[in-house]
């Protein structure tokens, strides 16, 4: 009898413990009874808020669901614009559970991965529609906000999943890799073409500047040569005038000095030989100091 009482107490304790469940902050709970979501007298889903709650042991099963705002940030996807151009769009979705019973039933027992997969399909379809009605210029130039508003409105059909879409944001828009490479190559070709044109213009300007400098140098050298010739002529004229003035003052002495200079220049070396008649006027000052 004593053992039976102990066993009964243990069973009662286990049943009492299993009839309690705790819902943490940021979570909500629903109770599954005989495979169906438990509802109240008004046929509304019984949603349990944070705290300590009771359930029927062995009959009711508790499913804890995250009631906080969730972020779905998946891999970028390809979209087609109105002019049939491909874009790689990276976006994210803010969502939360709005109907816990519908969410539980439509996602295979509250499977978050399945819920996000279904949600992504719906939002991507909405984004695909919005991108398909706009050109790249319209998307980039300033209609991105309208595009996201349209996607949010279209994504409200996610209510059949028990999900409320709070926000859809486009983080980044890129061209496909093959298109980007083609555009970059075309830009590189255009830049090289412009650079080549600039270099050609630079060489042309350099030739013009070089020709102008050469012309100026030629003119300057010509002017310098002309001035030097003028100065040389003036110097020769001045020297001739000095010689003439000196000759006119004493012609005989001048002739004597010039003869001596001629003798000196003629017999500058011992090997110099001069063939001349003895009675030539060249030796007149050697015969007489008067030259006669």
Secondary structure, DSSP 4 states (H G I P E B T S, - for coil): -HHHHHHHHHHHHHHHHHTEEEE-TTEEEEEEETTEE-B-TTS-B-EEPSEEEE--TTTEEEEEEE-S-EEEE---EEEE-TTS-EEEEEEEEEEEES-HHHHHHHTTTT-HHHHHHHHHHHHHHHHHHHHHTS-HHHHHHT-HHHHHHHHHHHHGGGGGGTEEEEEEEEEEEE--HHHHHHHHHHHHHHHHHHHHHHHHHHHHHHHHHHHHHHHHHHHHHHHHHHHHHHHHHHHHHHHHHHHHHHHHH-HHHHHHHHHHHHHHHHTSSTT------TTSGGGHHHH-TT--
